[in-house]
Each structure stands twice: as C-alpha cells, then as structure tokens.
C-alpha cells in the first residue's frame, strides 16, 4: 500500500493536493495558477471536507498496478487523514508537520515530524503557499480545469498533475516520481464534514507500539 500526499516517504503531494493560502504576486501571468488558487478557496469554504478515494500505484514500466480505496478527510491549512480499506486496514494522518502511519495488518505504527527542509520539498507545501510554489516549482496549465507542478531542482517527485471537479476540489491527482513510478488518486463525493473521530493522528490500539521519528522518512 502506498499512501498519498506527503511525499518525503510517500511521494504524495496529494494531493490532495490541496490546501493553500491566497495571495500570490508574480511579475508575469502563470499558466494554471488560477486553478491552483481555486483549490485553496474551495478547501477553505468548509472547516473540513471528506470524500471517497481510489488509488492506483504503477511501478516503472508496468501497465498494471496495486489498487486500494477508502476515505479521506482534509482541513485547511495542513490536516489530513486517509483510511484505506473497509474496515480500515491502514491509516495515514497529517497534523501540522507530524505524519503518523498505522498499519493494522502488520501491527506497526510510525511517526515523524517533518523538518523545514523536508516540508519545503513536499508538493503539499507548494499548494499551501503558492508564493513559495513559484520559487520551487513551475506551475503549468492542463486541459480540463487543471494544473501541474514540476520542481526546478531534483525533488521527491518529478511532476504532480491535478484536475479539479466543478466545485473546485481535487478530482484527479497524479504523482510521478523521478524513477517513473506513478501514483494516481481519484476523488469522488466531496462533502462538508466534521473532523474524523479521535483526531487527525490515528491512535494505535494497545497491542501496537508507535515508534517516533521514522528514519526512512527523514533520510529522503
């Protein structure tokens, strides 16, 4: 299972793409920027949103990949929770700069606090702060109400493509990593919601011990 959106270890810049502040100043018009801004305005229209999602991961050179589905909750400025499977088999939560991964199948829980440098390299940070996005990413236009982000320098991703639904929320997100692996998320049924029960960081059951500072994330 590969969780979406926080790309240091997950190659997920969702995403969710997703949450951003308004107010970008650029000397020249940037193609696709209007849609980048539209996502932020749509997200901020409600304290919390939820949707169903389907995720497909394709390894480099493959035509068939792993698929999972589940539910996601997001809230501006930097909170998200993904639950994969029904009932949930794996969850990933983001609260501020803290990421927690909980896997009920292998009974593991890992938590990591992103450094400033790690956070700056995550595509999610680009949509949170469009002015900084213009410093690290090229913002490009896409057909059908969308935009793409391409890093100027080598980052955790090669390209992120986001297409919007009519309500301005993400409908289709594709993350391509430097090795050519593709992570695609399709979101349906966005609705105003309450934050998930128990908070944004999933609480492990008594039989699972949560290890802080996931080394594999801090090294990427």
Secondary structure, DSSP 4 states (H G I P E B T S, - for coil): ----S-TTSS----S-----BS----SS--TTHHHHHHHHHHHTTSS-EEEEEEEEEE-TT-SS-EEEEEEEEEETTTEEEEEETTTTSEEEEEETTEEEEEETTTTEEEEEEPPHHHHHTSHHHHHHBHHHHHHHEEEEEETTTEEEEEESS--S-SEEEEEE-TTSSEEEEEEE-TTS-EEEEEEEEEEE-PPPTT-SSPPPPTT-PEEES-HHHHT-
